[in-house]
Amino acid sequence: MEENMELTAERSLEIITEQIEKSRQAVSKDTGQWLFVSGLTTMLMSVIVASVNLLTRMPIAHLLWFAFPLIIWLVMKYINRNRVPVPESLVGTLVKKTWYTILTFALVYSVVAVVWNRYMVVYESPDVYLCAGMHITPTVVTLLAVAVSITGLILKKSSLVWFGLLSFMILRCGFFSLILGRLLSPTEFGKLSLIRPCDYIFLFALVGLMLPGWMLKKQK
């Protein structure tokens, strides 16, 4: 009797482990599609905002970024309109809560930073603004890179962890700007101020979202 109970307990543990692994695989594919589509949409948005800024010679198109969460939601809603939803699971819940938390932090920080920086520009000197201004793009990119890596840890996908770290290092160490500085003349490099931070966002969307999403989508 005791031996049968041990075998039953072991089999139960095996079944639970198998179910968790199946859930992880299902969530991985679903997350992969979300990352892939979000990456492509972000890259397209970066091109649109940069083009409008270049044509108007004004950075007003950056206001479109505040509508971007809604745009992503509508795009994903349309793509998944006929798709069977992934059943709720512990793994899926962890991934969702990770992204909901990070995106909430990023959105709140962006809104506060816009108001704070506007105040600094109007009421403070350039030197004070340089020291006390809030930098939106580096902070948001850092948060998203962390979210990608945490997602990789939850799904046990080491490639996702490394993609998050790689995208963070490329953008935060100034490597991208260094390459552009070597390739472009000082005049051309100065014109990049009209499209920034679209170039950084485009690169992050490629390395930190689209490529890892594509890898998750292609997994067997």
N, C-alpha and C positions, 0 to 999 in steps of 0.2 A: 504493500500500500504506500509506504513512504517513498519507495523507489519510483512508483508511478506518479506520485505527486511531484517529485523532482523533475521527471521527464516532462510532465505537463507544464511546470513552471519554465523549464528551459525552452519548450516549444512556444509558449506564450511570449517569452522574451524575443525569440527569433521572429515571430509574426509581427510584433511591435516594431522591431528593428527594420524589417522588410517594408512595412507600411510607411515608416518615417523616410526611408530611402526613396520609395516610390513618390511620396509627397515632395521630397526635395527635388527630384528630377522634373516633376510636373511644374513646380514653382520656378525652377531654373529656366525652363523653356518660356514660361509666361513672363518672367522677369527679363529674359533675353529679348523678347519682342518689344517690351516696354522700353528698355534701354536703347535698342536699335532705332525704333521709331522716334524716340525723344532726341537721340543724337542727330538723326537726319533733319528733323524739324528745327532743332536748334541751329544747325549749320545753315539751313535755308534762311532762318530768321536773321542770322548774323549777316548774311550777304545782303538781305533786303535793307536792314537798318544801316549798314555801311554805305550802300548805294544811295539811299535817300540823303544821308548826311553829306556825301560827296557832291550830290547834285544841288542841294540847298545851301551848302556851306554852313549849315547850322546843325547842332547836335539834338534837335528836337525829336528825331526818330527814336531816340533811346527810351522815350516814354512808352513805346510799344512793348518793351520788356515787362512792364507791369501787367499786361494782358496775356503774357506768355503762358502762365499756368493754365488759364482758361483755354488757350489754343491747344495746348498739349492734351488736355482733358477731352476736348471735342474731337481731336484727331483720333485718339485712342478709342473713344466711344464709337466713332464711325468704323474703324478697322475691326473692332470686336463685336459689331452689331449682330452677326450671325454665328459667333463662336460660343461654344459651350464653356461657361466660366469654370475656372479651377476651383475644386472644392476647398472650403476653408480648412486650414490645418495650422499646427503650431508653427511650422517653418514659414508658411505664407504670412501668418500674422506677424511674425518677427520681422520679415522683410518689409511689410507694409508699414508697421509702426516705426521702423528705422527711417524710411523715406518720408513719412508724414512728419516726423519730428525734425529731421534735417531741413526739409523744405519750409516748414513753419519758421524755424530759426532764420533761414535765408531770407524769406519774405519779410519778416518783421525787421530784421537788421537792415534790409535794403530801404524800407520805408523810413525808418528812423534816420538812416544815414543821409537820405536825400534831404529831409527836413533840416538835419543838423548842418550839413554842408552848405545849404542855402543860407542859413543863419550866419555861418562863418564868413561866407563870401560878402554878405551885405554889411555885417556889423564889425567884422574883425579884419586885421591887416593880412596881407598875403603870407607874411612870415608865420603868423599865428595859425592861419589855415593850413599851411604846409605841415606844421607840427601836430595840430589837433584835429585835422580833417579825418573823416571816416572813409576808408577805401572799400568800396563795394565789391568790385570784381574779384580781387584777391581773396577776400573773406568768403564770398559765395563759392568760388571755385574750390577753396580748401574744404568747405563743408560738404560739397558734392563729391569731392574725391574721397573723403572719409566715408561717406555713405556707400560709395561703390565698393570700397575695401571691406567695410563691415558686411555688406551683402555677400561678398565673396566668402567671408568667414562663416556666415550662417549657412550658405549653400555648399560649403566645402569645395569651392572653386578657387584654387590658388591663383589662376590666371587673372581672375577678377580683382583679387587683392593687389597683384602687381600692376595691373592697369590703373587702378586708383592711385597707387604710389607714383607710378611713372608720370601720369598726367599732372599730379601735384608738383613733382620735381621739375618737369619741363617748364611749367608756367611760373613757378615761384622762384626759381633760381636765376631767371633772366636769360636763360639759354636761347629762347626764341628771339628775344630782342637783340641779343648778341649776333645771331645769324643774320637777321635783317639789317643790322647796322653795318655788317661786312658786305652785304650784297647790294645795298642801296646807297645812293649818294646822300650827303647831308640834307639837301633840299627835299629829295623824295622821302627820306626817313622822317623829316619834319611833318610832311603831309599826312603821315599815319595818325596824327593826333585827331584827324577828322573822323577816322573810322574806329578808333579805340573806344571801348575794349572788345570790339567785334572780332578782331583777329585772334585774341586770346580765347574768347568764348568759342569761336569756330574750332580752334585747335583742341580745346578741352572736349568739345562735343565729339570730335573725331576719335581722340585717344581714350577718353574717359567714359564715353557712352556708346557710340556706334560700334567700335571694334569689339569691345567685350560683349555687347549685346549680340552681335553677329556670331561670335564664338559660342555663346549659350544657345542661340537658335539652331546652330548646326550640330550640336552634340546629339549623340544617339542615346 
